Amino acid sequence: MLRSTEEVVALLREALTGVGVALPSLGVDPVTGAGEEPFALVTLGRCNVRTAEKLASVLRGERPPVGAHAVDVRDGRVGEVMGHVGGNVQLRPVCGGREWDCPPESTGPAAQEEVLRARVRERNREARLPQPPYGTG
């Protein structure tokens, strides 16, 4: 069964979305799509470097992929996957900070609620820090 270019683009978009990658310009090439050729070209389009890095990570089969949020099940910390080095997953706190290494088998997917909770905890911690007097900084 041959699929139309539009169907293939929809399947590709769905597959990419399933692994957390969005290519904003993904679509059917308008020039070849308007021609007589039976198969138009697919435009993968332009994306930012973070999206390209995440796509490369997914294609390499890295789990969890770069850019995803993960939980370090050893202590419950939530972090963003920054890379895979020396057999470990490098995680960074969701609000920034020092990265830490975690064995891949000790990571789990982070639900959006967990990521939000981690952000709120960090903001609350920052709010409790002593504030400098006005006019000094």
Accessible surface in RSA format (square Angstrom, percent):
REM  Atomic radii and reference values for relative SASA: ProtOr
REM  Chains: A
REM  Algorithm: Lee & Richards
REM  Probe-radius: 1.40
REM  Slices: 20
REM RES _ NUM      All-atoms   Total-Side   Main-Chain    Non-polar    All polar
REM                ABS   REL    ABS   REL    ABS   REL    ABS   REL    ABS   REL
RES MET A   1   194.32 100.6 110.37  73.0  83.95 199.9  87.48  74.4 106.83 141.5
RES LEU A   2   149.16  83.1 122.43  87.6  26.73  67.2 123.23  86.5  25.93  69.8
RES ARG A   3   111.00  46.6  98.87  50.4  12.13  28.9   9.57  13.1 101.43  61.5
RES SER A   4    49.72  42.0  37.41  49.9  12.31  28.4  42.52  90.5   7.21  10.1
RES THR A   5    15.21  10.8   9.40   9.5   5.81  13.9   7.86  10.6   7.35  11.1
RES GLU A   6   110.17  63.3 103.65  78.4   6.53  15.5  57.90 112.0  52.27  42.7
RES GLU A   7    84.22  48.3  79.83  60.4   4.39  10.4  35.91  69.5  48.31  39.4
RES VAL A   8    63.76  42.0  63.56  57.5   0.20   0.5  63.56  55.2   0.20   0.5
RES VAL A   9     8.33   5.5   8.31   7.5   0.02   0.1   8.33   7.2   0.00   0.0
RES ALA A  10    56.09  51.6  49.94  77.1   6.15  14.0  52.46  73.9   3.63   9.6
RES LEU A  11    83.67  46.6  79.34  56.8   4.33  10.9  79.68  56.0   3.99  10.7
RES LEU A  12    60.01  33.4  55.68  39.8   4.33  10.9  59.47  41.8   0.55   1.5
RES ARG A  13   107.38  45.1 107.03  54.6   0.35   0.8  53.79  73.5  53.59  32.5
RES GLU A  14   125.26  71.9 115.88  87.7   9.38  22.3  44.73  86.5  80.53  65.8
RES ALA A  15    62.14  57.1  46.89  72.4  15.25  34.7  58.14  81.9   4.00  10.6
RES LEU A  16    17.27   9.6  17.06  12.2   0.20   0.5  17.26  12.1   0.01   0.0
RES THR A  17    91.28  64.9  78.33  79.4  12.95  30.9  67.26  90.3  24.02  36.3
RES GLY A  18    67.05  82.7   0.00   N/A  67.05  82.7  34.08  93.5  32.97  73.8
RES VAL A  19    49.28  32.4  38.24  34.6  11.04  26.6  46.24  40.2   3.03   8.2
RES GLY A  20    41.71  51.4   0.00   N/A  41.71  51.4  30.99  85.1  10.72  24.0
RES VAL A  21     2.41   1.6   0.00   0.0   2.41   5.8   1.37   1.2   1.05   2.8
RES ALA A  22    73.70  67.8  62.87  97.0  10.83  24.6  67.19  94.6   6.52  17.3
RES LEU A  23    17.26   9.6   7.91   5.7   9.35  23.5   8.14   5.7   9.12  24.5
RES PRO A  24   109.80  80.0  69.34  63.2  40.46 147.1  81.91  67.6  27.89 173.4
RES SER A  25    54.65  46.2  37.63  50.2  17.02  39.2  23.15  49.3  31.50  44.1
RES LEU A  26    10.55   5.9   1.60   1.1   8.96  22.5   1.60   1.1   8.96  24.1
RES GLY A  27    18.15  22.4   0.00   N/A  18.15  22.4  18.15  49.8   0.00   0.0
RES VAL A  28    43.06  28.3  24.12  21.8  18.94  45.6  24.12  21.0  18.94  51.4
RES ASP A  29    29.74  20.8  29.74  29.6   0.00   0.0   3.01   7.1  26.73  26.7
RES PRO A  30   104.08  75.9  88.80  80.9  15.28  55.5  98.01  80.9   6.07  37.7
RES VAL A  31   121.26  79.8 109.11  98.8  12.15  29.3 114.60  99.6   6.66  18.1
RES THR A  32    37.59  26.7  31.95  32.4   5.64  13.4  36.63  49.2   0.96   1.5
RES GLY A  33    41.04  50.6   0.00   N/A  41.04  50.6  11.16  30.6  29.88  66.9
RES ALA A  34    89.12  81.9  51.53  79.5  37.59  85.5  62.01  87.3  27.11  71.8
RES GLY A  35    41.79  51.5   0.00   N/A  41.79  51.5  26.58  73.0  15.21  34.1
RES GLU A  36   175.80 100.9 146.01 110.5  29.79  70.9  70.31 136.0 105.49  86.1
RES GLU A  37   124.69  71.6 111.28  84.2  13.40  31.9  37.16  71.9  87.53  71.5
RES PRO A  38   110.49  80.5  74.63  68.0  35.86 130.4  86.56  71.5  23.93 148.7
RES PHE A  39   110.77  55.4  97.88  60.6  12.89  33.5  97.88  59.3  12.89  36.9
RES ALA A  40    17.06  15.7   6.40   9.9  10.66  24.2   6.40   9.0  10.66  28.2
RES LEU A  41   115.08  64.1 113.74  81.4   1.34   3.4 115.08  80.8   0.00   0.0
RES VAL A  42    52.92  34.8  29.04  26.3  23.88  57.6  29.04  25.2  23.88  64.8
RES THR A  43    50.44  35.9  45.05  45.7   5.38  12.8  45.07  60.5   5.37   8.1
RES LEU A  44    97.94  54.5  93.55  66.9   4.39  11.0  93.55  65.7   4.39  11.8
RES GLY A  45    37.66  46.4   0.00   N/A  37.66  46.4   9.64  26.5  28.02  62.8
RES ARG A  46   206.43  86.7 197.61 100.7   8.82  21.0  81.72 111.7 124.71  75.6
RES CYS A  47    51.38  38.9  16.40  18.3  34.99  82.2   8.69  22.0  42.69  46.0
RES ASN A  48    96.63  66.6  81.37  78.6  15.26  36.7  41.41  99.7  55.21  53.4
RES VAL A  49   120.12  79.0 111.31 100.8   8.81  21.2 114.69  99.6   5.43  14.7
RES ARG A  50    98.03  41.2  93.92  47.9   4.11   9.8  63.94  87.4  34.09  20.7
RES THR A  51    24.46  17.4  21.00  21.3   3.45   8.2   4.48   6.0  19.98  30.2
RES ALA A  52    45.50  41.8  39.29  60.6   6.21  14.1  41.13  57.9   4.37  11.6
RES GLU A  53    69.66  40.0  62.78  47.5   6.89  16.4  25.27  48.9  44.39  36.2
RES LYS A  54    42.29  20.6  42.29  25.9   0.00   0.0  11.20  10.1  31.09  33.1
RES LEU A  55    42.05  23.4  42.05  30.1   0.00   0.0  42.05  29.5   0.00   0.0
RES ALA A  56    36.47  33.5  31.93  49.3   4.55  10.3  35.97  50.6   0.51   1.3
RES SER A  57     0.00   0.0   0.00   0.0   0.00   0.0   0.00   0.0   0.00   0.0
RES VAL A  58    21.46  14.1  14.58  13.2   6.88  16.6  14.58  12.7   6.88  18.7
RES LEU A  59   138.41  77.1 105.77  75.7  32.64  82.1 108.79  76.4  29.63  79.7
RES ARG A  60   148.47  62.3 110.34  56.2  38.13  90.8  72.04  98.5  76.43  46.3
RES GLY A  61    44.76  55.2   0.00   N/A  44.76  55.2  24.79  68.0  19.96  44.7
RES GLU A  62    36.26  20.8  29.72  22.5   6.54  15.6  19.23  37.2  17.03  13.9
RES ARG A  63   136.49  57.3 126.00  64.2  10.49  25.0  69.60  95.1  66.89  40.5
RES PRO A  64    23.52  17.1  20.78  18.9   2.73   9.9  23.40  19.3   0.11   0.7
RES PRO A  65    17.89  13.0  17.89  16.3   0.00   0.0  17.89  14.8   0.00   0.0
RES VAL A  66     5.19   3.4   5.19   4.7   0.00   0.0   5.19   4.5   0.00   0.0
RES GLY A  67    16.09  19.8   0.00   N/A  16.09  19.8   5.87  16.1  10.22  22.9
RES ALA A  68    25.17  23.1  19.53  30.1   5.64  12.8  25.17  35.4   0.00   0.0
RES HIS A  69    54.07  29.5  42.93  29.8  11.13  28.5  25.91  26.7  28.16  32.8
RES ALA A  70     0.27   0.2   0.27   0.4   0.00   0.0   0.27   0.4   0.00   0.0
RES VAL A  71    16.55  10.9  16.55  15.0   0.00   0.0  16.55  14.4   0.00   0.0
RES ASP A  72     0.27   0.2   0.27   0.3   0.00   0.0   0.00   0.0   0.27   0.3
RES VAL A  73    93.92  61.8  65.59  59.4  28.33  68.3  68.69  59.7  25.23  68.4
RES ARG A  74   133.92  56.2  94.03  47.9  39.89  95.0  61.30  83.8  72.63  44.0
RES ASP A  75    84.20  59.0  46.44  46.2  37.77  89.3  42.01  98.9  42.19  42.1
RES GLY A  76    41.75  51.5   0.00   N/A  41.75  51.5  26.71  73.3  15.05  33.7
RES ARG A  77   107.80  45.3 101.96  52.0   5.84  13.9  57.54  78.6  50.26  30.5
RES VAL A  78    12.78   8.4   4.17   3.8   8.61  20.7   4.17   3.6   8.61  23.4
RES GLY A  79     0.00   0.0   0.00   N/A   0.00   0.0   0.00   0.0   0.00   0.0
RES GLU A  80    24.26  13.9  24.26  18.4   0.00   0.0   1.54   3.0  22.72  18.6
RES VAL A  81     0.00   0.0   0.00   0.0   0.00   0.0   0.00   0.0   0.00   0.0
RES MET A  82    43.21  22.4  28.32  18.7  14.89  35.4  28.32  24.1  14.89  19.7
RES GLY A  83    11.30  13.9   0.00   N/A  11.30  13.9  11.30  31.0   0.00   0.0
RES HIS A  84    53.95  29.5  24.61  17.1  29.35  75.1  16.40  16.9  37.55  43.7
RES VAL A  85    88.82  58.4  82.07  74.3   6.76  16.3  85.27  74.1   3.56   9.6
RES GLY A  86    78.90  97.3   0.00   N/A  78.90  97.3  44.48 122.1  34.43  77.1
RES GLY A  87    62.82  77.5   0.00   N/A  62.82  77.5  43.95 120.6  18.87  42.3
RES ASN A  88    45.65  31.5  44.98  43.5   0.67   1.6   0.57   1.4  45.08  43.6
RES VAL A  89     0.00   0.0   0.00   0.0   0.00   0.0   0.00   0.0   0.00   0.0
RES GLN A  90    45.53  25.5  45.53  33.3   0.00   0.0   0.13   0.3  45.40  34.4
RES LEU A  91     0.00   0.0   0.00   0.0   0.00   0.0   0.00   0.0   0.00   0.0
RES ARG A  92    72.70  30.5  72.70  37.1   0.00   0.0   8.25  11.3  64.45  39.1
RES PRO A  93    42.99  31.3  42.51  38.8   0.48   1.7  42.59  35.2   0.40   2.5
RES VAL A  94    22.37  14.7   3.77   3.4  18.60  44.8   4.14   3.6  18.23  49.4
RES CYS A  95    40.42  30.6   3.04   3.4  37.37  87.8  11.37  28.8  29.04  31.3
RES GLY A  96    34.72  42.8   0.00   N/A  34.72  42.8  20.65  56.7  14.06  31.5
RES GLY A  97    53.70  66.2   0.00   N/A  53.70  66.2  33.70  92.5  20.01  44.8
RES ARG A  98   218.73  91.8 197.09 100.5  21.64  51.5  78.18 106.8 140.55  85.2
RES GLU A  99    72.53  41.6  55.25  41.8  17.28  41.1  21.25  41.1  51.28  41.9
RES TRP A 100    29.92  12.0  22.65  11.0   7.27  17.1  29.92  16.0   0.00   0.0
RES ASP A 101    78.29  54.8  62.48  62.2  15.81  37.4  16.49  38.8  61.80  61.6
RES CYS A 102     0.02   0.0   0.00   0.0   0.02   0.1   0.02   0.1   0.00   0.0
RES PRO A 103    37.07  27.0  37.03  33.8   0.04   0.1  37.07  30.6   0.00   0.0
RES PRO A 104    55.02  40.1  46.54  42.4   8.48  30.8  46.82  38.7   8.20  50.9
RES GLU A 105   144.43  82.9 107.63  81.4  36.80  87.6  71.75 138.8  72.67  59.3
RES SER A 106    15.93  13.5  15.33  20.5   0.60   1.4   0.60   1.3  15.33  21.5
RES THR A 107    24.45  17.4   4.95   5.0  19.50  46.5   0.24   0.3  24.21  36.6
RES GLY A 108    15.81  19.5   0.00   N/A  15.81  19.5  15.81  43.4   0.00   0.0
RES PRO A 109   130.17  94.9 111.05 101.2  19.12  69.5 116.52  96.2  13.65  84.8
RES ALA A 110    19.32  17.8   0.00   0.0  19.32  43.9   0.26   0.4  19.05  50.5
RES ALA A 111    45.94  42.2  33.41  51.6  12.54  28.5  44.35  62.4   1.60   4.2
RES GLN A 112   156.70  87.6 148.14 108.3   8.56  20.4  50.02 106.5 106.68  80.9
RES GLU A 113   109.58  62.9 104.81  79.3   4.77  11.4  53.60 103.7  55.98  45.7
RES GLU A 114    52.58  30.2  51.81  39.2   0.77   1.8  15.53  30.0  37.04  30.2
RES VAL A 115    11.71   7.7  11.71  10.6   0.00   0.0  11.71  10.2   0.00   0.0
RES LEU A 116   110.31  61.4 109.87  78.6   0.44   1.1 109.90  77.2   0.40   1.1
RES ARG A 117   129.99  54.6 127.95  65.2   2.04   4.8  56.02  76.6  73.97  44.8
RES ALA A 118    12.13  11.2   7.72  11.9   4.41  10.0   8.32  11.7   3.81  10.1
RES ARG A 119   101.88  42.8 101.88  51.9   0.00   0.0  28.19  38.5  73.70  44.7
RES VAL A 120    74.15  48.8  72.89  66.0   1.27   3.1  74.15  64.4   0.00   0.0
RES ARG A 121   130.97  55.0 126.74  64.6   4.23  10.1  72.22  98.7  58.74  35.6
RES GLU A 122    44.18  25.4  41.54  31.4   2.65   6.3  13.37  25.9  30.81  25.2
RES ARG A 123   132.42  55.6 128.04  65.3   4.38  10.4  54.43  74.4  77.98  47.3
RES ASN A 124    74.20  51.2  72.67  70.2   1.53   3.7  10.62  25.6  63.58  61.5
RES ARG A 125   107.29  45.0 106.75  54.4   0.54   1.3  54.41  74.4  52.88  32.0
RES GLU A 126    66.25  38.0  62.44  47.2   3.81   9.1  23.83  46.1  42.42  34.6
RES ALA A 127    80.06  73.6  48.24  74.4  31.82  72.4  57.94  81.6  22.12  58.6
RES ARG A 128   174.62  73.3 142.42  72.6  32.20  76.7  79.33 108.4  95.29  57.8
RES LEU A 129    84.06  46.8  80.13  57.3   3.93   9.9  80.63  56.6   3.42   9.2
RES PRO A 130   125.01  91.1  97.94  89.3  27.07  98.4 109.62  90.5  15.39  95.6
RES GLN A 131   130.42  72.9 103.79  75.9  26.63  63.4  56.27 119.8  74.16  56.2
RES PRO A 132    93.15  67.9  73.52  67.0  19.63  71.4  80.16  66.2  12.99  80.7
RES PRO A 133    99.26  72.3  84.87  77.4  14.39  52.3  96.77  79.9   2.49  15.5
RES TYR A 134   224.23 104.7 199.07 113.3  25.16  65.5 154.20 115.9  70.03  86.3
RES GLY A 135    86.70 106.9   0.00   N/A  86.70 106.9  41.62 114.2  45.07 100.9
RES THR A 136    91.63  65.2  54.18  54.9  37.45  89.2  61.94  83.2  29.69  44.9
RES GLY A 137   111.63 137.7   0.00   N/A 111.63 137.7  57.60 158.1  54.03 121.0
END  Absolute sums over single chains surface
CHAIN  1 A     9450.4       7240.7       2209.8       5653.3       3797.1
END  Absolute sums over all chains
TOTAL          9450.4       7240.7       2209.8       5653.3       3797.1
